Amino acid sequence: MWGSNARETHPIFFHHVLKAVRNGAKLYVIDPRRTSTADWAHGWLSLEVGSDVSLANGVAHVILKEQLQHEQFIERATEGFDEFKAVIDRYDLARVSADTHVDGELIAQMARDYAKADRAMICWTLGITEHHNAVDNVLALINLSLLTGHVGRWGSGLNPLRGQNNVQGGGDMGALPHKLVGFQDVEDDEIRGRFEKAWGCKIPAKNGWHLTEMFEAMHRGDLTALFVLGENPAQSEADSTHALKCLEGLEHLIVQDIVMTKTAEMAHVVLPASASWCESEGTVTNSERRVQRVRRALKPPGKARDDIEILCDLAHRLGFDMQTGTPEGLWNELRTLSPMHAGMSYARLEALGGIQWPCPDEKSAGSPFLHGRLWENPVRGMKASFNAAEQVGPVDKLDADFPLRLTTGRRLESFNTGVQSGAFAWPQKRGETLDLSPDDAKKLKVADGERVRIVSRRGTVEAPVRFDDDLKPGLAFMTFHFPDDVDTNLLTIDATDPRSGTAEFKAAAIRVERIRQ
């Protein structure tokens, strides 16, 4: 579990992890905090925030030094190994321990257990991806799977745990600026031509903007109208002050949602939508790529309407008549354009209880795991590439004025910006706090429960202190569940990964000031 507090953020999934542990699996948790997930681990690697690449390279160094790599798999199924090894040779345990502050023997033990395991998996979440070098972090983990052959086999692989319901389905359906449905490249002329023929329209030949680029375009004045579906960027974006200015500067803002979010309150037009899990027909795709049917159990209340109905009506008013404007009609159109969904009729999804893509035809039962082709000899299709990554620390540097590292995350009982969970009572629920180690609190001369001022290079908030024995000195923790009371994202930095566009929510530099009574 790398950068994942699955016990609190993916609790249903974590029950399966616990079953595996009880059946003899070894669990290692890589996280700066000793989370409730780490409490179940055989080993907890408390790395410094932002040192993930160094740690992954150190694990690879041990595997290569002790000759635990899968030579046959590397030779047959991969490319770029020599360039990768040249980088890894520089990440000995002495260097990696200095970078990460993790004991070298613990790193070596994890490397041995991972490499020698018959089956092994790496799971990660936002602790890896919410950094300015998010893509490098993920590539460093992929390198480990290629090095050991822990990919393309039952029970072995890489598992990016999805943060919200149907995130996987959104990507599958082309909700990405550089992909059409089925993860097909927008800039591929042949692929784009098939969609243009089917849809009877021209598609821009260049990739679109991801979220961060959209905010940059708002700031420049190049993006003046925004359509927001099921998001709350007024409270979920890093550096909230800047995000709000961008949203306020729009000429036209449309929000389609099931609740009146802070973003919806700013909108020129609000379109009340349905709750897709109980008020809509269609499909969702879960974290294991299983496409499942969703059925309407209730009619949307009041003036709320199904998302598909709203979008089809908008298309009609813009001069395009969606002839396939029913959920099943749209799905069948999708099947003609996305090869990996071609064999998934509604009838088969119903009969099989869901199907995992790719499912290329109606004879296929789907794919319980990916990348099995890498074990064919010769390999069918492209070989898998090693991508050497170098360690680069957080953008927001610590210094005398901002000596504490703030990292952010979620709690078990709350969800995202709180618009869906904030109104519910729960015995363990509490408001926002600044979690500090007792050692830091003693140095700052602040008491448990005392309200303090938290300052970053971008903003200031106030919150009560909460002592947390599971935090090491120098590390602070907050959530973003209560932005109406404490807008944590006033503190976070909008430094972003240039390839993924993900902001560095996990690594802000702060100081804590006592509030004079």
Secondary structure, DSSP 8 states (H G I E B T S, - for coil): -BS--HHHHSHHHHHHHHHHHHTT---EEE-SS--TTGGG-SEEE---TT-HHHHHHHHHHHHHHTT-S-HHHHHHHEE-HHHHHHHHTT--HHHHHHHH---HHHHHHHHHHHHH-SS-EEEE-HHHHSSTTHHHHHHHHHHHHHHHT-SSBTTBEEEE--SSTTHHHHHHTT-BTTEETTTEETT-HHHHHHHHHHHTS---SS----HHHHHHHHHHTS--EEEEES--HHHHSSSHHHHHHHHHT-SEEEEEESS--HHHHH-SEEEEB--HHHH--EEEE-TT-EEEEE---S---TT-B-HHHHHHHHHHHTT---TT-SHHHHHHHHHHH-GGGTT--HHHHHHHT-EES---STT----SSS-GGGGSSS-SS--EE---------SS---SSS-EEEEEE--TT--TTSTTTTT---TT-----EEE-HHHHHHHT--TT-EEEEE-SS-EEEEEEEE-TTS-TTEEEEESS-TTT--GGGTS---B-TTT--B-TT-EEEEEEE---
